[in-house]
Each structure stands twice: as structure tokens, then as C-alpha cells.
Amino acid sequence: MAVPDRGVVQGPPARPVTATRFLNWGTWGAIAVLFAVSVQQTGFNLEVVGQGMGDFLRFFGRLAPDWRALPQIWGPLVETLQIAWLGTVFGTILGLPLIFLASFNTTINPPVMFVARSILTVMRSIPDLLYAAILAPILMIGPLPGVAALTLFTMAVLAKLASEAVESIDPGPLEALRAAGAGRNRMIVFAVLPQIGATLTSFILYVFEINVRASVIIGLVGAGGIGNLINRYLSFFDYSGLGTLLIVVFGVVLAIDQLSVWLRSRLI
């Protein structure tokens, strides 16, 4: 009599082909319906877009750079980079406690974790440009509201990303320190930070990249930096100066992106 092979582990029953096809068709159908409804309600029209391409190209033709504008660009450009840097530094410092309070394996208790995650959710739901628009009338027009806006944005984004990294660490060192009677702070310092140090640094560099781009835009609402200069060029129809500014900003952002990618590749 043949002996059944008990070493073979039976997996879950396969889903019927008909059900799989139904789900696939249902998913694609839902996507198509949402696309059609969105096109109708937003008034998207390829014909209108095509008709506007001529004006679009003519406008770009007026952005021929005037390099004589360079001396007045450097000051606001440096201020923009300073806003991004300070927002990243302050946001990282203020966001570090939230990282561990929002992680289930390092929080104080479940209610504290719920409050921390709720705060992060609310903070992430507000765009950085809206932060700057709200803070500019309160803190005066200038770089200060820009730094404050990017600080809040950095706190929310960094704490969210890093808390997920904390929750995915190897629990072994945490359990060993807990069994030895170590407190929560010691467990974070000696078991958590060594495991997420490189990842956390990578996240900080990534957020700094985002803040450099954002610091250009938030200046449009009076938060200092290059945005104020963009407003001035647009107000006086100085498109040559605007073209020069765009080229300089593009070069600086590209250089920072490449440097950040290189640094993150060395860390991970």
C-alpha cells in the first residue's frame, strides 16, 4: 500500500478562474468609470490644450535668460537654501520624540500612540504652502514664516516615515534590554537608534530635498526667498530675469538632488 507523502504542505485552495477574471474586469471597469467621471467634471479637453500649446511655446520663448540678472538672484537663492535647511533641522529635532511615540514598539502606551498618530495625520493633511500662507500674516512677511512652515512639514513627514521604520526593526535587542530591566529611553538609544540610524539619515536628506523645492514655492505667499523675486519678475513682466532665475534654481536643485542621492546610497 502506498504511503502518502506527509512532507508536502498543502497551500490554500486556488481562487476560481472565473472569480479572478471578474475581479480583474471589475477593477479595470471602476478605473475607467472614475476616469470618465473625472474628465467630465473637470472639463478636461484635449482640443483646448492643443490650441493653447502655441501660446505656451511663445511664452517660453520670452524666457530667454538675461545673465545680467544674476547678481540680484544670489541673495534670495541663499535665503531659500537657508529656509530649507533650518526647516529641516528644526523639524527633525521636534519630530524625533513623535517618531517613538507613534511607534507601537516604543510608545509609552496605546492612548499616547493614538494621539501622536492623530497629530501627525492632521499635520500631514495641511500642505506646506498653506502653512506658509497662514503663518506669513502672523509672523511677518519674510523668511521666518517659511522656516516655521517647513518645520511643521518636516515634523509630520519625517515622523511618519521613521515611525514605520522603527516598527519594522528586529525585536530581539528590544526584548533583551527589556528583560534586563532597561527603561524605555535606554531601549531606544541602544536597541532602536543603531538599527534605524542610516535609514533615518536617509529620510532626513530626502526631506531636505523636498524642502528645497518647497522653499521656492512658499516664497510666493510672502515667506521669503526666491518666491519674492519670482513675484517681482512676474509683476513687472521681466520674463528674461525670470528665465535666468529658473535656470539657476533648476541647476541648484539638480545639484542638491544628486548630492543627496549619492549620500543616501552610501548610507544604506
C-alpha positions in Angstrom: 0.0 0.0 0.0 1.4 3.4 -1.0 2.2 5.7 1.9 1.1 9.3 1.3 3.8 11.9 1.3 3.3 13.8 4.5 6.1 16.2 3.8 4.1 18.1 1.2 2.4 21.1 2.7 -0.9 21.8 1.1 -1.4 25.5 0.3 -4.7 27.4 0.3 -7.2 26.4 -2.4 -6.7 28.3 -5.6 -9.2 31.0 -6.4 -11.5 30.1 -9.2 -10.5 31.4 -12.6 -14.0 33.0 -13.1 -13.8 34.9 -9.8 -10.3 36.2 -10.6 -11.4 37.4 -14.1 -14.4 39.0 -12.6 -12.3 40.9 -10.0 -9.9 42.0 -12.7 -12.6 43.2 -15.0 -14.4 44.9 -12.1 -11.2 46.7 -11.1 -10.5 48.0 -14.6 -14.1 48.9 -15.0 -14.0 51.0 -11.8 -10.9 52.7 -13.0 -12.5 53.5 -16.4 -15.6 54.9 -14.8 -13.6 57.1 -12.4 -11.5 58.4 -15.3 -14.6 59.2 -17.4 -16.3 61.0 -14.5 -13.2 63.0 -13.6 -12.7 64.1 -17.2 -16.3 65.2 -17.4 -16.4 67.1 -14.1 -13.0 68.8 -14.6 -13.8 69.9 -18.1 -10.6 68.4 -19.5 -10.4 68.9 -23.2 -7.5 67.9 -25.4 -8.6 70.3 -28.2 -8.4 73.3 -25.8 -5.0 72.0 -24.6 -3.8 71.7 -28.2 -5.0 75.2 -29.0 -3.1 76.6 -26.0 0.2 75.0 -26.9 1.1 77.8 -29.3 0.7 80.4 -26.5 2.6 78.1 -24.2 5.6 77.8 -26.5 5.6 81.6 -27.3 5.6 82.3 -23.6 8.7 80.1 -23.1 10.3 81.9 -26.0 10.1 85.1 -23.9 12.0 83.4 -21.1 15.4 83.8 -22.8 17.8 84.4 -19.9 19.4 87.7 -19.2 22.6 86.9 -17.3 22.8 90.4 -16.1 20.1 89.5 -13.5 22.5 87.0 -11.8 23.7 89.5 -9.1 20.2 90.1 -7.7 19.4 86.3 -7.7 22.2 85.1 -5.4 20.9 86.7 -2.2 17.3 85.3 -2.4 18.7 82.0 -3.5 21.0 81.7 -0.4 18.0 82.7 1.7 15.9 80.0 0.1 18.5 77.3 0.9 18.8 78.7 4.5 15.0 78.4 4.9 15.0 74.8 3.7 18.0 73.9 5.9 16.6 75.5 9.1 13.2 74.0 8.5 14.8 70.5 8.1 16.9 70.9 11.2 14.2 72.2 13.5 11.6 69.8 12.1 14.0 66.9 12.7 14.7 68.0 16.3 11.0 68.5 17.1 9.9 65.3 15.3 12.2 62.9 17.0 10.0 62.4 20.1 7.0 61.9 17.8 8.8 59.1 16.0 9.0 56.9 19.1 5.6 58.0 20.5 3.9 57.0 17.2 5.6 53.5 17.0 3.8 50.6 18.7 7.0 49.0 19.9 8.5 52.2 21.5 5.4 54.2 22.6 4.5 54.9 26.2 1.1 53.3 25.9 -1.7 52.8 23.3 -3.5 56.1 24.0 -0.3 58.1 23.6 0.4 56.3 20.3 -3.1 57.1 19.1 -2.7 60.8 20.0 0.7 61.0 18.4 -0.5 59.4 15.2 -3.6 61.6 15.1 -1.4 64.7 15.4 0.8 63.5 12.5 -2.2 62.8 10.4 -3.6 66.3 10.9 -0.2 67.9 10.3 0.3 65.9 7.0 -3.1 66.9 5.7 -2.1 70.6 5.6 0.2 71.5 2.6 3.3 73.4 3.3 2.1 76.3 1.1 -1.0 76.6 3.2 1.2 76.6 6.4 3.2 79.5 4.9 0.1 81.4 3.9 -1.3 81.1 7.4 1.9 82.0 9.2 3.0 84.8 6.9 0.5 87.4 8.3 1.2 86.2 11.9 5.0 86.1 11.9 5.5 89.0 9.4 6.4 88.7 5.7 9.9 87.2 5.3 11.9 84.0 5.9 10.6 83.3 9.4 7.1 82.0 8.4 8.9 79.9 5.7 11.1 78.3 8.3 8.1 77.7 10.6 6.1 76.2 7.7 8.8 73.8 6.7 9.5 72.9 10.3 5.9 71.7 10.7 6.0 69.9 7.3 9.3 68.2 8.2 8.0 67.1 11.6 4.9 65.4 10.0 6.6 63.7 7.1 9.8 62.6 8.9 7.9 61.2 12.0 5.6 59.2 9.7 8.4 57.7 7.6 10.7 57.0 10.6 8.0 55.5 12.8 7.3 52.9 10.2 11.0 52.1 10.1 11.0 51.7 13.9 8.1 49.3 13.8 9.9 47.1 11.3 13.2 46.7 13.3 14.4 43.4 14.8 12.6 43.0 18.1 15.4 40.8 19.6 17.6 43.6 21.0 14.5 45.4 22.5 13.3 42.2 24.2 16.8 41.5 25.6 17.1 45.0 27.1 13.5 44.8 28.4 14.3 41.5 30.1 17.4 43.1 31.6 15.3 45.8 33.2 16.3 48.7 30.9 14.0 51.7 30.7 12.2 52.9 27.6 14.8 55.6 26.8 17.7 53.2 27.1 16.0 50.7 24.8 15.6 53.5 22.2 19.2 54.6 22.5 20.8 51.2 22.5 18.4 49.0 20.5 16.4 51.2 18.2 18.7 54.0 17.0 21.5 51.7 16.0 19.1 49.8 13.7 17.4 52.9 12.1 20.4 55.3 12.1 21.2 55.0 8.4 17.6 54.9 7.4 16.7 57.9 9.5 19.6 59.9 8.0 18.4 58.9 4.5 14.9 60.2 5.4 16.3 63.5 6.6 18.2 64.0 3.4 15.1 63.1 1.4 13.0 65.6 3.3 15.7 68.3 2.8 15.4 67.7 -1.0 11.7 68.3 -0.8 12.1 71.4 1.4 14.5 73.0 -1.1 11.8 72.7 -3.8 9.1 73.8 -1.4 11.1 76.8 -0.1 11.0 78.2 -3.7 7.2 78.0 -3.8 6.3 79.2 -0.3 8.0 82.5 -1.1 5.1 83.2 -3.4 2.9 83.8 -0.4 5.4 86.1 1.3 7.5 83.5 3.1 10.9 84.8 1.9 13.5 83.5 -0.5 13.3 83.1 -4.3 9.5 83.3 -4.3 9.5 87.0 -3.6 11.8 87.6 -6.6 9.5 85.5 -8.8 6.6 87.7 -7.8 8.6 90.8 -8.6 9.6 89.5 -12.1 6.0 88.5 -12.9 4.6 91.8 -11.7 7.0 93.8 -13.9 6.7 91.3 -16.8 10.5 90.7 -16.6 10.5 87.4 -18.3 14.2 87.4 -19.2 15.0 87.8 -15.5 12.5 85.1 -14.7 14.2 82.8 -17.2 17.6 83.3 -15.6 16.1 82.6 -12.2 14.5 79.4 -13.3 17.8 78.1 -14.9 19.7 78.9 -11.7 17.1 77.3 -9.5 17.0 74.2 -11.7 20.8 73.9 -11.5 20.9 74.2 -7.8 18.0 71.8 -7.1 19.5 69.3 -9.5 22.9 69.5 -7.8 21.3 69.1 -4.3 19.3 66.1 -5.6 22.3 64.4 -7.0 24.4 65.0 -3.8 21.5 63.7 -1.7 21.1 60.6 -3.8 24.9 59.9 -3.5 24.9 60.4 0.2 21.8 58.1 0.7 23.4 55.4 -1.4 26.5 55.5 0.9 24.3 55.2 4.0 22.1 52.3 3.1 
